Amino acid sequence: MSGKEHKVSVLQSCIGKAQNLQNLVEYSTDSIVSKAILDKQAGTITLFAFDKGQKLSEHTAPYDAVVQILDGRALLTIGGEDVEVTSGQIIIMPGNVPHSVAAQERFKMLLIMIRA
């Protein structure tokens, strides 16, 4: 891609149609499943389903990320502090702060990252 081109991805089943987020991504044994709903230059919206025991190791992203738990509960570590987030709750992981995600039980989350 050239400097001005950018991949645009949209989950077609969501265009102009109401969808249940929990039904758009399924759990898979011993896995983390992700499904991009929207991927544009300005940001991304991604669904995740974590099986029990799965985790994303500590990393840093340059932008704020909004996490909404859709099912179950997640253990997030943000800047060295553990935070349990449960179904229906939302949290912001600030940009440039190390964070990780762990599944002490199965959970689904929506991740929204704005790149500006």
C-alpha positions in Angstrom: 0.0 0.0 0.0 1.1 3.5 -0.7 1.4 6.1 2.1 -2.2 7.3 1.6 -3.9 3.9 1.1 -5.2 2.0 4.0 -7.1 -1.2 4.3 -10.7 -0.7 5.2 -12.5 -3.7 6.6 -16.1 -3.9 7.7 -18.0 -6.9 8.9 -20.7 -7.0 6.3 -23.3 -8.6 8.5 -23.3 -5.4 10.6 -24.0 -2.9 7.8 -27.5 -1.5 8.3 -28.5 -4.5 10.5 -28.7 -4.8 14.2 -26.6 -7.7 15.6 -26.0 -9.2 19.0 -22.3 -8.8 19.7 -22.0 -11.9 21.8 -23.3 -14.0 18.8 -20.7 -12.6 16.4 -17.7 -14.4 18.0 -17.6 -17.9 19.4 -15.4 -19.5 22.0 -12.7 -22.0 20.9 -11.0 -24.5 23.2 -7.5 -23.3 24.4 -7.7 -20.3 22.1 -8.3 -16.6 21.7 -10.6 -15.8 18.8 -10.8 -12.3 17.4 -13.1 -10.9 14.7 -12.7 -7.4 13.2 -15.9 -5.5 13.0 -14.4 -2.3 11.6 -10.8 -1.5 10.6 -10.2 2.0 9.4 -7.3 4.5 9.5 -9.0 6.3 12.4 -9.3 3.2 14.5 -10.6 -0.4 15.0 -13.4 -2.2 16.6 -12.7 -5.9 17.4 -14.5 -8.7 19.2 -12.6 -11.2 21.2 -13.5 -14.5 22.9 -11.0 -15.9 25.4 -11.1 -19.4 26.6 -10.2 -20.0 30.3 -6.5 -19.8 30.9 -5.7 -17.7 27.8 -3.9 -14.4 28.0 -2.3 -11.6 26.1 1.1 -10.9 27.6 2.1 -7.4 28.7 2.4 -4.9 25.8 2.0 -1.2 25.1 -0.2 0.4 22.5 0.3 4.0 21.4 -3.4 4.8 21.6 -6.2 4.6 24.3 -8.2 1.4 24.0 -11.8 1.0 25.3 -12.7 -2.5 26.5 -16.3 -3.6 27.2 -16.8 -7.0 28.7 -19.8 -8.7 27.0 -19.7 -12.1 28.8 -17.9 -13.4 31.8 -15.1 -11.5 33.5 -11.5 -10.5 32.6 -8.4 -9.7 34.7 -6.7 -6.7 33.2 -3.3 -5.5 34.4 -2.8 -1.8 33.6 0.4 -0.1 34.6 1.1 -2.9 37.1 -2.4 -2.7 38.8 -4.8 -5.6 38.5 -8.4 -4.7 37.6 -11.3 -7.2 37.3 -13.8 -6.2 34.7 -17.1 -8.1 34.5 -20.0 -8.4 32.0 -21.6 -5.1 31.2 -18.6 -3.0 32.4 -16.3 -0.8 30.4 -12.7 0.4 31.1 -10.2 2.5 29.2 -6.6 1.3 28.9 -4.5 4.4 28.4 -2.1 4.7 25.5 1.6 4.1 26.2 0.8 2.3 29.5 1.8 -1.4 29.7 -1.2 -3.7 30.0 -2.1 -7.4 29.7 -5.3 -9.4 29.6 -5.9 -12.8 31.3 -8.9 -15.1 31.3 -9.5 -16.8 34.7 -12.8 -17.9 33.1 -14.1 -17.7 29.6 -15.0 -14.1 28.5 -15.9 -12.0 25.5 -14.9 -8.4 25.0 -15.3 -5.6 22.5 -12.1 -3.6 22.0 -12.3 -0.1 20.5 -9.1 1.6 19.6 -9.1 5.2 18.3 -5.8 6.1 16.5 -6.0 9.9 17.0 
